[in-house]
Amino acid sequence: MAIVKPFKGIRPPKELVEQVESRPYDVLDSEEARAEAGDNEKSLYHIIKPEIDFPIGTSEYDPRVYEKAAENFQKFQDKGWLVQDDKEHYYIYAQTMQGKTQYGLVVCAHTDDYQKGNIKKHELTRRDKEEDRMKHVRVNNANIEPVFFAYPDNKVLDELIMRYAKTAPEYDFIAPIDGFRHQFWIINDAKDMETITQEFSKMPSLYIADGHHRSAAAALVGQEKQQQNPNHKGDEEYNYFMAVCFQASQLTILDYNRVVKDLNGLSSEEFLQKLQKDFVVTDKGTDIYKPQQLHEFSLYLDEHWYSLVAKEGTYNPNDPIGVLDVDISSRLILDEILNIGDLRSSKRIDFVGGLRGLGELKRRVDSGEMRAALALYPVTMKQIMDIADSGKIMPPKATWFEPKLRSGLVIHKLS
């Protein structure tokens, strides 16, 4: 069962939400955050990217930066830019991208569910990134930004959400940069809150879609606080962390594409010849060509697009990992032909989220920065859930979810 509870959210007043809200900390660098914040002292970047309050070049891992985050978080509350709700609520957060809306329930999930594996992950985490987020949670004593979960489709919850969606939202704005619409409702009816709690309790698992490091950090800090409290009972607020949970069928996963700097000493002709061992290679000409189905890839090389269709026998359809296009391309192209084995550390490869389009792949190759590009068909939510259920881990850089959750709409305090 999945344990969730409502919480007393810390939120900006309606008239300030567009000044406070921001993109999540991990989708932009320090200088981009500095530029986006500009002279807006209410921007959440002062809490989630507080290095912008120091001279350019200050490390985001400097101890002073974490201290500044806590100082700014307190300042936002003191000035009334963030205000805690008087009562516990669940919340609804809707995002609209290109005419499609997905509705998420903002809840507090239990750290024990993460530790026990009831909250399932599909990616590996790095200890250094976990520690960074742990420091941020510790110093603020809060989950400033939510994690992004998926749950199996649920008719009862869907009907409840749609009932609220017909009412006026608390927040409703078009975000700068991405241009997507973001809406937010407060669930304050006790019966509705009980329904949400009960429906989640029937679910065997929740699935991390995005935010693996934030999930791990929140669970580890919760565990620390349990050990530090001799009177620990299990119902303390630190046992929970904030998540936005979406029905799996509503989520949009975009392609996560690759660009490589060289062909491992091969000429274009030699590279194409080697590809024919495991793929049916078809020249598609100079117009951008997008993969049409699973196990088909698009290659951009020397101003031409090629279709690469993996041949039968090159993957195991019964292996939840081996059947993935990210695994097929990593094994048969990047590793075997190009000798790029470690996608996490190699400097010869970069990754481009699908929202940028295949035109971005073409641009980076045509500019001479990269030698070739490989476009993949998107991973499905079913594949992610199957892998998480099997206890296996997806290859790196496999999923790209859009739209990203905006930060600053609601915050969860651990006490």
GULOGU-348959 format. One line per field, with one value per residue (C-alpha): residue in three letters; x, y, z. Coordinates in steps of 0.02 Angstrom, whole numbers, plus 50000, padded with zeros to 5 digits. Example, Ala and Ser with C-alpha at 12.3 -4.5 7.8 and 13.67 -1.06 7.14 Angstrom:
% GULOGU-348959
drenlo <- (ALA;SER) $
x <- (50615;50684) $
y <- (49775;49947) $
z <- (50390;50357) $
% end
This chain:
% GULOGU-348959
drenlo <- (MET;ALA;ILE;VAL;LYS;PRO;PHE;LYS;GLY;ILE;ARG;PRO;PRO;LYS;GLU;LEU;VAL;GLU;GLN;VAL;GLU;SER;ARG;PRO;TYR;ASP;VAL;LEU;ASP;SER;GLU;GLU;ALA;ARG;ALA;GLU;ALA;GLY;ASP;ASN;GLU;LYS;SER;LEU;TYR;HIS;ILE;ILE;LYS;PRO;GLU;ILE;ASP;PHE;PRO;ILE;GLY;THR;SER;GLU;TYR;ASP;PRO;ARG;VAL;TYR;GLU;LYS;ALA;ALA;GLU;ASN;PHE;GLN;LYS;PHE;GLN;ASP;LYS;GLY;TRP;LEU;VAL;GLN;ASP;ASP;LYS;GLU;HIS;TYR;TYR;ILE;TYR;ALA;GLN;THR;MET;GLN;GLY;LYS;THR;GLN;TYR;GLY;LEU;VAL;VAL;CYS;ALA;HIS;THR;ASP;ASP;TYR;GLN;LYS;GLY;ASN;ILE;LYS;LYS;HIS;GLU;LEU;THR;ARG;ARG;ASP;LYS;GLU;GLU;ASP;ARG;MET;LYS;HIS;VAL;ARG;VAL;ASN;ASN;ALA;ASN;ILE;GLU;PRO;VAL;PHE;PHE;ALA;TYR;PRO;ASP;ASN;LYS;VAL;LEU;ASP;GLU;LEU;ILE;MET;ARG;TYR;ALA;LYS;THR;ALA;PRO;GLU;TYR;ASP;PHE;ILE;ALA;PRO;ILE;ASP;GLY;PHE;ARG;HIS;GLN;PHE;TRP;ILE;ILE;ASN;ASP;ALA;LYS;ASP;MET;GLU;THR;ILE;THR;GLN;GLU;PHE;SER;LYS;MET;PRO;SER;LEU;TYR;ILE;ALA;ASP;GLY;HIS;HIS;ARG;SER;ALA;ALA;ALA;ALA;LEU;VAL;GLY;GLN;GLU;LYS;GLN;GLN;GLN;ASN;PRO;ASN;HIS;LYS;GLY;ASP;GLU;GLU;TYR;ASN;TYR;PHE;MET;ALA;VAL;CYS;PHE;GLN;ALA;SER;GLN;LEU;THR;ILE;LEU;ASP;TYR;ASN;ARG;VAL;VAL;LYS;ASP;LEU;ASN;GLY;LEU;SER;SER;GLU;GLU;PHE;LEU;GLN;LYS;LEU;GLN;LYS;ASP;PHE;VAL;VAL;THR;ASP;LYS;GLY;THR;ASP;ILE;TYR;LYS;PRO;GLN;GLN;LEU;HIS;GLU;PHE;SER;LEU;TYR;LEU;ASP;GLU;HIS;TRP;TYR;SER;LEU;VAL;ALA;LYS;GLU;GLY;THR;TYR;ASN;PRO;ASN;ASP;PRO;ILE;GLY;VAL;LEU;ASP;VAL;ASP;ILE;SER;SER;ARG;LEU;ILE;LEU;ASP;GLU;ILE;LEU;ASN;ILE;GLY;ASP;LEU;ARG;SER;SER;LYS;ARG;ILE;ASP;PHE;VAL;GLY;GLY;LEU;ARG;GLY;LEU;GLY;GLU;LEU;LYS;ARG;ARG;VAL;ASP;SER;GLY;GLU;MET;ARG;ALA;ALA;LEU;ALA;LEU;TYR;PRO;VAL;THR;MET;LYS;GLN;ILE;MET;ASP;ILE;ALA;ASP;SER;GLY;LYS;ILE;MET;PRO;PRO;LYS;ALA;THR;TRP;PHE;GLU;PRO;LYS;LEU;ARG;SER;GLY;LEU;VAL;ILE;HIS;LYS;LEU;SER) $
x <- (50000;50053;50047;50006;49942;49889;50001;50004;50081;50189;50134;50147;49993;49895;49954;50138;50144;50214;50354;50399;50382;50529;50597;50669;50847;50920;50864;50971;51144;51192;51212;51045;50963;51052;50986;50808;50799;50867;50819;50669;50705;50550;50614;50628;50800;50863;50817;50849;50999;51063;51236;51159;51172;51362;51494;51496;51598;51547;51521;51342;51416;51499;51438;51390;51271;51171;51164;51102;50963;50898;50918;50819;50685;50657;50659;50524;50414;50451;50403;50244;50304;50276;50136;50092;49913;49820;49755;49818;49768;49796;49821;49794;49925;49883;50002;49950;50074;50028;49843;49861;49829;49892;49826;49932;49888;50010;50033;50157;50227;50305;50494;50470;50384;50542;50654;50544;50533;50348;50403;50492;50637;50702;50866;51026;51070;51240;51293;51365;51201;51104;51215;51190;51000;51013;51108;50974;50833;50927;50969;50793;50705;50589;50558;50567;50535;50422;50467;50368;50276;50162;50024;49914;49757;49619;49439;49389;49534;49509;49327;49375;49509;49394;49263;49390;49455;49284;49306;49413;49595;49697;49839;49827;49972;50075;50257;50396;50526;50420;50255;50154;50000;50005;49851;49833;49684;49667;49572;49495;49346;49378;49282;49381;49545;49496;49451;49623;49710;49607;49628;49817;49816;49747;49895;50038;50166;50204;50333;50465;50452;50573;50670;50765;50897;50768;50672;50828;50882;50712;50703;50880;50850;50690;50787;50918;50784;50706;50873;50905;50736;50733;50544;50513;50335;50320;50189;50308;50309;50490;50430;50351;50409;50317;50270;50157;50073;50003;49902;50023;49918;49920;50108;50208;50380;50483;50630;50801;50925;51113;51247;51425;51586;51674;51653;51794;51915;51793;51745;51560;51557;51641;51521;51369;51440;51463;51285;51217;51270;51129;51015;50920;50993;50890;50943;50796;50872;50899;50729;50720;50664;50588;50581;50407;50406;50501;50669;50686;50818;50857;51038;51095;51263;51341;51180;51080;50951;50950;50823;50902;50786;50855;50856;50771;50887;50979;50871;50772;50586;50562;50698;50624;50795;50862;50707;50732;50793;50914;50993;50995;51077;51199;51255;51258;51305;51383;51481;51517;51553;51597;51680;51576;51544;51506;51370;51380;51562;51612;51655;51625;51435;51299;51110;50969;50792;50655;50570;50710;50661;50767;50813;50928;51018;51041;51104;51236;51301;51297;51391;51537;51520;51461;51496;51330;51163;51050;50864;50767;50583;50518;50512;50335;50267;50224;50406;50461;50336;50381;50565;50531;50421;50557;50681;50795;50870;50856;51011;51063;50982;50831;50682;50635;50473;50387;50322;50435;50356;50368;50444;50376;50190;50194;50327;50323;50403;50473;50411) $
y <- (50000;50179;50293;50475;50618;50800;50938;51123;51192;51347;51447;51618;51732;51723;51896;51849;51673;51727;51823;51678;51523;51458;51316;51170;51186;51050;51110;51266;51320;51458;51594;51553;51564;51729;51798;51734;51802;51971;52102;52002;51977;51866;51735;51560;51548;51641;51484;51341;51422;51539;51549;51689;51799;51779;51838;51749;51590;51547;51360;51302;51179;51313;51296;51480;51446;51319;51440;51575;51460;51444;51631;51671;51542;51625;51798;51746;51690;51844;51959;51863;51804;51627;51590;51425;51363;51350;51175;51019;51001;50899;51004;50981;51041;51043;51073;51107;51081;51093;51075;50924;50940;50823;50832;50790;50769;50854;50741;50694;50520;50416;50394;50213;50175;50232;50128;49973;49990;50032;50193;50121;50195;50160;50257;50247;50393;50468;50491;50665;50727;50644;50731;50900;50883;50814;50970;51078;50984;50986;51170;51223;51086;51076;50999;51159;51069;50919;50755;50688;50522;50418;50304;50174;50251;50269;50311;50374;50496;50550;50595;50689;50788;50830;50896;51020;51062;51136;51265;51422;51379;51464;51493;51504;51570;51545;51516;51613;51514;51358;51447;51310;51339;51296;51286;51245;51202;51177;51024;51070;50953;50822;50687;50716;50711;50547;50476;50521;50442;50283;50266;50281;50151;50026;50052;49928;50051;50228;50261;50397;50481;50624;50674;50519;50617;50724;50567;50481;50638;50663;50482;50485;50646;50572;50419;50529;50622;50458;50401;50569;50571;50456;50480;50440;50378;50372;50506;50656;50771;50725;50551;50624;50714;50811;50734;50776;50615;50597;50458;50359;50370;50560;50581;50635;50560;50638;50566;50588;50598;50583;50683;50619;50714;50584;50416;50328;50350;50283;50370;50401;50257;50137;50188;50158;49991;49933;49985;49865;49716;49747;49873;49895;50062;50172;50343;50462;50613;50789;50820;50790;50612;50561;50378;50308;50159;50066;49994;50122;50259;50414;50450;50621;50616;50724;50823;50663;50575;50385;50263;50125;49978;49851;49676;49530;49441;49600;49617;49505;49553;49466;49567;49731;49814;49731;49777;49964;50070;50159;49990;49934;50095;50097;49917;49906;50083;50185;50045;49916;50037;50204;50137;50251;50136;50248;50370;50456;50509;50509;50680;50618;50616;50738;50722;50828;50825;50800;50966;51049;50950;50860;51028;51051;50889;50950;51120;51045;50930;51059;51183;51062;51046;50866;50735;50640;50632;50487;50512;50382;50337;50387;50263;50222;50240;50054;50012;50120;50038;49862;49896;49971;49822;49701;49788;49832;50000;50090;50142;50323;50467;50362;50472;50654;50710;50870;50985;51001;51041;51225;51255;51374;51335;51242;51190;51057;51093;50945;51009) $
z <- (50000;49968;50120;50084;50191;50169;50236;50281;50123;50123;49971;49891;49899;49737;49681;49704;49631;49462;49547;49662;49551;49451;49350;49452;49515;49403;49231;49224;49279;49400;49270;49187;49359;49392;49227;49253;49430;49374;49503;49565;49750;49765;49641;49716;49635;49789;49888;49765;49674;49811;49734;49628;49783;49782;49657;49489;49501;49680;49692;49718;49845;49951;50133;50131;49988;50087;50234;50116;50058;50237;50267;50110;50149;50318;50236;50113;50258;50363;50218;50178;50007;50069;50192;50276;50263;50428;50392;50305;50124;49971;49814;49627;49504;49318;49174;48995;48854;48670;48708;48823;49011;49146;49325;49476;49659;49776;49927;50061;50032;50171;50180;50236;50070;49981;50094;50075;49885;49879;49793;49643;49548;49374;49379;49480;49593;49627;49808;49778;49707;49848;49975;49892;49904;50081;50135;50055;50145;50311;50311;50263;50362;50213;50044;49942;49777;49744;49663;49515;49538;49428;49491;49404;49329;49457;49409;49582;49591;49411;49444;49603;49512;49367;49488;49558;49384;49342;49481;49483;49523;49659;49534;49345;49241;49084;49131;49046;48948;48917;48882;48967;49073;49259;49372;49555;49665;49854;49915;50081;50095;50230;50138;49978;50074;50155;49983;49917;50066;50048;49860;49874;50013;49886;49768;49788;49719;49665;49529;49523;49354;49386;49541;49592;49688;49777;49827;49893;49987;50067;50123;50194;50291;50359;50413;50498;50595;50650;50721;50805;50894;51048;51057;50875;50847;50657;50630;50636;50485;50444;50398;50241;50085;49950;49784;49637;49580;49403;49325;49217;49059;49063;49062;48911;48888;48750;48656;48735;48593;48573;48482;48464;48433;48325;48237;48330;48185;48054;47893;47863;47739;47861;47999;47890;47834;48014;48057;47925;48031;48157;48070;47908;47850;47733;47668;47698;47614;47681;47762;47949;47983;48150;48208;48179;48298;48432;48376;48237;48253;48152;48112;48052;47965;47829;47801;47771;47880;47890;47961;48064;48104;48226;48151;48236;48356;48407;48564;48680;48677;48845;48934;49001;48986;48829;48730;48762;48619;48736;48774;48591;48533;48678;48649;48461;48408;48548;48632;48495;48351;48430;48590;48702;48849;48997;48951;49120;49105;48921;48851;48673;48690;48739;48761;48693;48766;48637;48673;48575;48421;48292;48219;48370;48325;48146;48207;48321;48186;48046;48157;48168;48356;48336;48203;48204;48295;48344;48377;48477;48488;48661;48805;48861;49037;49033;48998;49145;49263;49202;49234;49406;49450;49396;49512;49367;49321;49154;49058;49091;48996;48947;48991;48966;49045;48993;49056;49207;49374;49421;49592;49723;49707;49872;49998;50134;50303;50402;50570) $
% end
